[in-house]
Amino acid sequence: MTKERKSRKNTTSIKKNDQSVSEDQSASPSDKKPDSLSFSSDLIGKLCQELRSPLNLAMELADLLKGSGLTDDQSAGVNVIRNANQSVLDRLNDLSTIAQAEAGELSLDFLDFDLLKLIEHATEISTERALEKGILLTRFVDPAIPPVLKGDPQRLRQILSNLTANTLLYKSHGSIFVKVAPDASEGDQSKITFTVTDTGSGLSQQEINWLAQPLHSLSDIGKLQADVLSHIGMRVAKCLIESMGGTFWVTGIADKGTTIGFTLALATGTDLTERHHILKLLKDKRILFANVEEIQLSILQQFASAYGVRHFAISNVEHVPLALQNATVSGDPYMLAVVDLSGDERGKSLEPLLLRLLRQSETPIVFLRDIDDPESEIDTLQYTDQLFMPVNQSDFVSCLVNFLPAPNDSSANNNAEKNESEAGVTTEGADKELVLLVDDNRVNREIAKLLLNKLGYQSTLVTSGAKALEEIAQQNFAFVLIDCMMPDMDGFETARRIREAEKGKNYRHKLIAVTASPREGDEAKAKEAGMDEFIAKPVTIDKLSKVIGKWHSF
């Protein structure tokens, strides 16, 4: 009897027509409506949080497996796991958002984030699903937008993920274009417009009208008709946009396509060095496109033009040697040539010609490949690189930067030394070209080693925090890259122990946290543990050069 009364006292009342009705007075089970779930926003939020933990773990493991030398079948299986987990996480995030909004507990963060990386990460799953359906999903971020912004990156990722996923939901043909463009700037605020445009059937007028209505509570879900229930993600996105002070709109014509857009005012981040540096390095450089399919060519040309890179396209690979030679003779050489090898048969047919080209040309060659294309002899030759279709904007720019000639400017080195001195960091007793890599994943270690080699650094590789401490006891390093998610002793504990070991010494290592799946609070946790910088995987050369460039110039 006591337990029964206690249970009833803990039940929450249900409000109907502004009247509070106790659950004790509710009718028989057959009379209960789906709307009775409206009282459970707190419970929904807690359940979402509990379910996220194992799903996040599965995502982290899938990310690690993707780079661990799997066979094609194994990689496909990992992608299925990853996509399925991401779908469930997205829906949990939507439910959690609705629950927080209903409870008046929808909070927003104010953090630095890389806009281009966020856009690509937010739409990654939708891009893969679009490929499976034969739909091209492309993304473009105008480089005029500051690369580092301040706001809530998790909420913005959720908005963009929902909009692209819902746009893709009923499409069986056509294309989707995600564009981010500057609107206006005032002081340290940048007004930015985000649009998701599709060329398929688009949304019906009924669906557009429904999106214009506010989402009040979880009880709204039970009232939705089947034809609009699938668009709950866009309704949640609209709720978040308005919570962030933005405006949301939908325009479209039946059977001709729809544009879903929103505008947000975001604070400009503190680090603009990378954007200015890249734009200056790439301006007026020249690249050659060869044999690139028309739609992909237009995307790459847009990327190149946005960074001030001149470009020329030819359809026949046989003409590449002559084009490169003529450009060199004219005094306006190409910095590299991009040749499309996507498709197994096309790649094989061009291989003999490309082998001759690569042996004769000093101009770097970059190949466009499908992710599942088999390796060939050309992959082992010098002065080559590859980009996988569809090409990300950040990967394309990183590839261009990788092939820029290494600067040899003493003034740059003097500036780097000045920055080090101003930061109060001593390098005495350390090899400025030696880096310690701490990661339990072999493939991750090898990739990081190759990237550091391109930047002129030698690497010492260890597999655990304990071994890192042993190495640091014997010598000093210019930098230490530490994986946060190692077993036994994680990266945070490793950093704390390194800082403890440095007490009483004249040298303080620069520690860089590296994580495959950044979660809320990880960056703050890394700083608290003594880390100097924080990088999210995948680690690219532009990320490394940006972080290391704060102390050293290249």
C-alpha positions in Angstrom: 0.0 0.0 0.0 2.8 2.4 0.9 4.7 1.6 -2.3 1.5 2.2 -4.4 0.9 5.6 -2.8 4.5 6.6 -3.2 4.3 5.7 -6.9 1.2 7.7 -7.4 2.7 10.7 -5.7 5.6 10.7 -8.2 3.4 10.7 -11.2 3.2 14.0 -13.1 -0.1 15.6 -13.9 -1.4 16.0 -17.5 -2.7 19.4 -18.6 -5.7 19.3 -20.8 -7.6 22.5 -21.8 -5.7 24.4 -19.0 -7.1 22.0 -16.4 -4.8 19.8 -14.3 -6.0 16.2 -14.4 -4.3 13.7 -12.1 -3.2 10.4 -13.6 -5.2 8.8 -10.8 -8.3 10.1 -12.5 -7.4 8.9 -15.9 -9.7 6.5 -17.7 -9.1 2.9 -18.7 -6.1 2.0 -20.8 -8.2 1.8 -23.9 -9.2 5.5 -23.5 -5.6 6.7 -23.2 -4.3 8.8 -26.1 -0.8 9.2 -27.6 -0.9 12.7 -26.3 -0.4 11.3 -22.8 3.3 11.2 -23.6 3.4 15.0 -23.3 4.2 14.8 -19.6 7.4 12.9 -20.1 9.8 15.5 -21.5 12.2 15.1 -18.6 12.2 11.3 -18.9 12.7 11.5 -22.7 15.7 13.8 -22.1 17.3 11.4 -19.6 16.7 8.4 -21.8 18.2 10.1 -24.8 21.3 10.9 -22.7 21.6 7.2 -21.6 21.2 5.9 -25.1 23.7 8.3 -26.6 26.7 6.8 -24.6 26.8 3.3 -26.2 25.9 4.8 -29.6 28.8 7.3 -29.4 31.1 4.4 -28.4 30.0 2.5 -31.5 30.7 5.5 -33.7 34.1 6.0 -32.2 35.0 2.3 -32.8 33.6 2.6 -36.4 35.8 5.6 -37.0 38.9 3.8 -35.8 38.1 0.8 -37.8 37.7 2.8 -41.0 41.4 3.6 -41.0 42.7 0.3 -39.9 43.4 -1.5 -43.2 40.0 -3.2 -43.6 39.1 -5.2 -46.7 36.4 -3.7 -49.0 33.7 -5.9 -47.5 34.7 -5.0 -44.0 34.8 -1.3 -44.8 31.3 -1.5 -46.3 30.1 -3.2 -43.1 31.7 -0.6 -40.9 30.0 2.1 -43.0 26.6 0.4 -42.5 27.2 0.3 -38.7 28.3 4.0 -38.7 25.4 5.2 -40.8 22.8 3.3 -38.7 24.3 4.6 -35.5 24.3 8.2 -36.9 20.6 7.9 -37.9 19.6 6.8 -34.4 21.8 9.5 -32.8 20.1 12.2 -35.0 16.6 11.1 -34.0 17.7 11.0 -30.3 19.0 14.5 -30.7 15.7 15.6 -32.1 13.7 14.1 -29.3 16.1 15.6 -26.8 15.8 19.0 -28.3 12.0 18.9 -28.2 12.1 17.8 -24.6 14.4 20.6 -23.7 12.4 23.2 -25.5 9.2 22.0 -23.8 10.8 22.1 -20.4 12.3 25.6 -21.1 15.8 24.2 -20.8 17.1 24.6 -24.3 20.7 25.9 -23.8 23.2 27.2 -26.3 27.0 27.1 -26.2 29.3 29.9 -27.4 32.4 28.1 -28.7 35.0 28.5 -31.5 34.5 26.2 -34.5 35.7 25.7 -38.1 32.7 26.4 -40.3 33.9 24.4 -43.4 34.7 21.3 -41.3 31.4 21.6 -39.5 29.5 21.8 -42.8 31.3 18.7 -44.3 30.9 16.7 -41.1 27.2 17.6 -40.7 26.4 16.5 -44.2 28.7 13.5 -44.4 26.1 10.8 -43.8 23.6 12.4 -46.3 26.4 12.6 -48.9 27.0 8.9 -48.6 23.3 8.1 -48.8 22.9 10.4 -51.8 25.6 8.5 -53.7 23.8 5.2 -53.0 20.7 6.7 -54.6 22.6 8.1 -57.5 22.1 11.7 -56.3 24.9 14.3 -56.2 25.0 16.2 -53.0 27.6 19.1 -53.1 28.6 21.7 -50.5 30.3 25.0 -50.9 31.4 27.5 -48.2 32.4 30.9 -49.5 36.0 31.6 -48.4 35.0 35.2 -47.7 33.4 33.9 -44.5 35.8 33.9 -41.6 36.9 30.2 -41.1 36.6 30.4 -37.4 33.3 31.4 -35.9 31.8 31.5 -32.4 28.4 29.9 -31.6 26.9 26.5 -30.9 28.6 24.0 -33.2 26.6 21.0 -32.0 23.2 22.8 -32.6 24.4 24.1 -36.0 25.5 20.6 -37.0 22.1 19.2 -35.9 20.3 21.8 -38.0 22.3 21.1 -41.2 22.2 17.3 -40.7 18.4 17.4 -40.3 17.8 19.7 -43.3 20.0 17.7 -45.7 18.7 14.3 -44.5 15.1 15.4 -44.8 15.7 16.9 -48.3 17.2 13.6 -49.4 14.4 11.5 -47.9 12.0 11.2 -50.8 14.4 12.1 -53.7 15.2 9.5 -56.3 16.9 11.7 -58.8 18.3 15.2 -59.3 20.8 16.9 -57.0 21.2 18.7 -53.7 23.3 21.8 -53.2 24.3 23.1 -49.8 25.7 26.6 -49.9 27.0 28.9 -47.2 27.4 32.6 -48.2 28.1 35.9 -46.4 25.2 38.2 -46.0 26.6 41.1 -44.0 29.2 41.9 -41.3 28.9 44.4 -38.4 31.7 44.6 -35.9 32.7 41.1 -34.8 29.4 39.6 -36.0 29.0 37.9 -39.4 25.6 37.4 -40.8 25.6 34.2 -42.8 23.0 32.6 -45.1 22.7 28.8 -45.3 20.7 27.2 -48.1 19.8 23.6 -49.1 18.5 23.5 -52.6 17.2 20.4 -54.4 16.2 19.9 -58.0 13.7 17.1 -57.5 10.0 17.0 -56.6 10.5 19.3 -53.5 8.1 19.8 -50.7 4.3 20.1 -51.2 2.5 23.3 -50.1 1.0 21.4 -47.2 4.4 20.4 -45.9 5.7 24.0 -46.3 2.7 25.3 -44.4 3.3 22.8 -41.6 6.9 23.8 -41.3 5.8 27.4 -40.7 4.0 26.4 -37.5 5.8 26.3 -34.1 6.7 23.1 -32.5 5.3 23.3 -29.0 5.8 20.0 -27.3 6.3 16.2 -27.6 2.5 15.9 -27.8 2.7 17.5 -31.3 4.4 14.4 -32.6 1.3 12.2 -31.8 -0.9 14.6 -33.9 1.2 14.5 -37.1 0.0 12.9 -40.2 2.1 10.2 -41.9 3.0 12.5 -44.8 4.6 15.1 -42.7 5.8 13.1 -39.7 9.0 12.2 -41.6 9.9 15.9 -41.8 10.0 16.3 -38.0 13.8 16.9 -38.3 13.2 20.1 -40.3 10.7 21.2 -37.7 13.3 20.7 -35.0 15.8 22.6 -37.1 13.5 25.5 -37.4 13.0 25.5 -33.6 16.7 25.6 -33.1 17.3 28.4 -35.7 14.8 30.6 -34.0 16.3 29.9 -30.6 19.6 31.1 -32.0 18.0 34.3 -33.1 18.0 33.4 -36.8 15.3 33.4 -39.5 14.1 30.4 -41.4 12.3 30.2 -44.8 11.2 27.7 -47.4 10.5 28.4 -51.1 9.7 26.1 -53.9 7.6 25.1 -56.8 5.9 21.7 -56.9 7.8 19.1 -59.0 10.6 21.6 -59.6 12.5 21.8 -56.4 12.7 23.5 -53.0 15.2 25.8 -51.3 15.3 25.7 -47.5 17.3 28.5 -46.0 18.2 30.2 -42.8 20.3 33.2 -41.7 22.3 33.4 -38.5 24.4 36.1 -37.0 27.6 34.5 -35.6 30.5 36.1 -33.8 33.9 36.0 -35.6 36.4 33.7 -34.1 39.8 34.8 -32.9 42.0 33.0 -35.4 41.9 34.4 -38.9 45.5 33.6 -39.7 44.8 30.4 -41.7 42.3 32.0 -44.1 44.5 35.0 -44.9 47.5 32.7 -45.3 45.8 30.2 -47.6 44.2 32.9 -49.8 47.6 34.7 -50.2 49.4 31.5 -51.1 46.9 30.2 -53.6 46.0 33.5 -55.3 46.8 33.5 -59.1 48.2 29.9 -59.0 47.2 27.8 -61.9 45.9 24.2 -62.2 44.9 21.9 -65.1 41.9 19.7 -65.1 41.9 16.7 -67.5 39.2 14.2 -68.3 37.0 15.4 -65.4 33.2 14.6 -65.7 31.2 17.8 -66.4 29.3 18.1 -63.1 32.3 17.3 -61.0 34.4 19.7 -63.1 32.0 22.6 -62.4 32.3 21.9 -58.6 36.1 21.8 -58.7 36.2 25.0 -60.8 34.0 26.7 -58.3 36.3 25.6 -55.4 39.4 26.9 -57.4 37.8 30.2 -58.4 36.8 30.9 -54.8 40.4 30.8 -53.7 41.7 32.9 -56.6 43.2 29.9 -58.4 43.2 30.0 -62.2 42.2 26.9 -64.0 42.0 25.3 -67.5 40.2 22.1 -68.5 40.9 19.6 -71.3 39.0 16.5 -72.1 41.8 14.3 -73.5 44.5 13.0 -71.2 46.8 12.5 -74.1 47.0 16.3 -74.4 48.2 16.8 -70.8 52.0 16.5 -71.5 51.9 19.2 -74.2 49.7 21.5 -72.1 52.1 21.2 -69.2 55.1 21.8 -71.4 53.6 24.8 -73.1 52.6 26.4 -69.8 56.2 25.9 -68.5 57.8 27.4 -71.6 55.4 30.4 -71.4 56.6 31.2 -67.9 53.2 30.5 -66.4 53.4 26.9 -65.3 50.6 24.8 -63.7 51.2 24.1 -60.1 49.5 20.7 -60.6 47.2 18.7 -62.9 44.0 17.0 -61.8 43.2 13.8 -63.8 39.9 12.0 -63.4 40.4 8.2 -63.0 37.1 7.4 -61.3 35.6 4.2 -62.5 37.5 0.9 -62.7 37.5 0.5 -66.4 38.4 4.1 -67.2 41.3 4.1 -64.7 42.7 0.9 -66.3 42.5 2.2 -69.8 44.4 5.3 -68.9 47.1 3.7 -66.8 49.7 3.1 -69.5 49.4 6.7 -70.7 49.6 8.1 -67.1 52.7 6.0 -66.3 54.5 7.6 -69.2 53.2 11.0 -68.2 54.3 10.7 -64.6 57.8 9.6 -65.6 58.2 12.5 -68.0 56.6 15.4 -66.1 57.9 17.3 -63.1 54.4 18.8 -62.5 52.6 17.0 -59.7 49.6 14.9 -60.7 46.5 14.5 -58.6 44.0 11.7 -59.4 40.3 11.8 -58.8 39.2 8.3 -57.7 36.2 6.5 -56.5 36.5 5.4 -52.9 36.3 1.7 -53.9 38.8 1.9 -56.9 41.5 -0.8 -56.6 45.1 0.3 -56.1 47.4 0.3 -59.1 51.1 0.9 -60.1 50.5 4.7 -60.5 49.7 5.0 -56.8 53.3 4.2 -55.9 55.0 6.8 -58.1 56.4 10.1 -56.8 54.7 13.4 -57.2 51.2 12.0 -57.1 48.2 12.4 -54.8 44.6 11.4 -54.9 41.2 12.9 -54.1 38.1 10.7 -53.6 34.8 11.5 -55.2 32.8 13.4 -54.4 35.6 15.8 -53.5 35.2 17.9 -50.3 36.1 21.5 -50.5 38.5 21.2 -47.5 40.3 18.2 -49.1 40.7 20.0 -52.4 42.2 23.1 -50.7 44.5 21.0 -48.5 45.7 19.1 -51.6 46.6 22.4 -53.3 48.4 23.7 -50.2 50.3 20.4 -50.0 51.9 21.0 -53.4 52.8 24.6 -52.8 56.6 25.2 -52.9 58.1 25.2 -49.4 58.9 28.8 -48.4 62.5 29.6 -47.4 62.1 33.0 -45.8 64.3 34.0 -42.9 61.8 36.7 -41.9 59.2 34.1 -41.4 61.5 32.1 -39.2 62.3 35.3 -37.2 58.6 35.9 -36.7 58.1 32.4 -35.5 60.9 32.8 -33.0 59.4 36.1 -31.9 56.0 34.4 -31.3 57.6 31.7 -29.3 59.4 34.2 -27.1 56.3 36.2 -26.6 54.4 33.1 -25.5 57.1 32.4 -22.9 57.9 29.0 -24.3 61.5 27.8 -24.3 62.8 25.3 -26.9 66.3 25.0 -25.3 67.4 21.4 -25.2 64.8 20.2 -27.7 65.1 19.1 -31.3 62.9 21.5 -33.2 62.2 18.9 -35.8 61.4 15.9 -33.6 57.7 15.1 -32.7 56.4 12.4 -30.4 53.2 10.6 -31.6 51.2 8.8 -29.0 48.4 6.7 -30.5 47.3 3.1 -30.0 46.1 2.8 -33.6 48.9 1.8 -36.1 47.3 3.3 -39.2 46.6 6.6 -37.4 50.3 6.7 -36.3 51.6 6.1 -39.8 49.3 8.7 -41.4 50.3 11.3 -38.9 54.0 10.4 -39.5 53.6 11.0 -43.3 51.9 14.4 -42.7 54.6 15.5 -40.3 57.2 14.4 -42.8 55.7 16.8 -45.4 56.0 19.6 -42.8 59.7 18.7 -42.3 59.4 16.9 -39.0 60.8 13.6 -37.8 58.6 11.4 -35.7 59.0 9.0 -32.8 56.0 6.7 -32.5 54.7 5.1 -29.3 51.5 3.2 -28.6 50.6 4.2 -25.0 50.8 6.9 -22.4 53.2 4.9 -20.4 55.6 4.6 -23.3 55.3 8.3 -24.0 56.4 9.0 -20.4 59.5 6.8 -21.0 60.4 8.7 -24.2 60.0 12.1 -22.6 62.2 11.1 -19.6 65.0 10.5 -22.1 64.7 13.6 -24.4 62.6 16.7 -25.2 60.3 17.0 -28.2 59.2 20.0 -30.2 55.6 18.7 -30.0 53.7 15.8 -28.6 50.5 14.6 -30.3 48.4 12.5 -27.9 45.3 10.5 -28.8 42.6 11.1 -26.2 40.9 7.8 -26.4 43.7 5.3 -25.7 43.0 2.3 -23.4 44.6 2.0 -19.9 46.0 5.5 -19.7 44.0 7.9 -21.9 45.3 11.1 -23.4 44.1 13.3 -20.6 45.8 11.3 -17.9 49.0 11.1 -20.1 49.0 14.9 -20.4 48.6 15.3 -16.6 51.5 13.0 -16.0 53.7 14.7 -18.5 53.0 18.1 -16.8 53.8 16.5 -13.4 57.1 15.1 -14.8 58.1 18.6 -16.1 58.0 20.2 -12.7 61.4 21.6 -11.7 62.6 21.4 -15.3 63.4 24.2 -17.7 61.4 22.7 -20.6 57.6 22.6 -21.2 56.4 20.4 -24.1 53.7 21.6 -26.4 50.9 19.0 -26.0 48.3 18.6 -28.8 45.2 16.6 -28.0 43.9 14.4 -30.9 40.5 12.8 -30.8 38.4 10.8 -33.3 35.0 11.8 -31.8 35.0 15.1 -30.1 32.3 15.4 -27.5 30.9 18.3 -25.5 33.4 19.3 -22.8 36.4 17.4 -24.4 38.3 20.5 -25.3 37.8 22.0 -21.9 38.9 18.7 -20.4 42.1 18.7 -22.5 43.0 22.3 -21.4 42.4 21.3 -17.8 44.8 18.3 -18.2 47.5 20.7 -19.5 47.1 20.4 -23.3 48.0 23.4 -25.4 45.8 22.6 -28.5 42.9 20.3 -29.5 42.5 18.7 -33.0 39.6 16.5 -34.1 40.3 13.6 -36.4 40.8 13.1 -39.3 44.1 15.0 -38.8 45.0 16.8 -42.1 48.1 18.7 -43.1 46.2 22.0 -42.9 45.1 21.3 -39.3 48.6 20.4 -38.3 50.2 23.4 -40.0 47.7 25.7 -38.4 48.4 24.5 -34.9 52.2 24.1 -35.3 52.4 27.3 -37.2 51.6 29.2 -34.0 55.1 28.4 -32.9 57.0 27.5 -36.1 56.8 28.7 -39.7 57.3 26.4 -42.7 
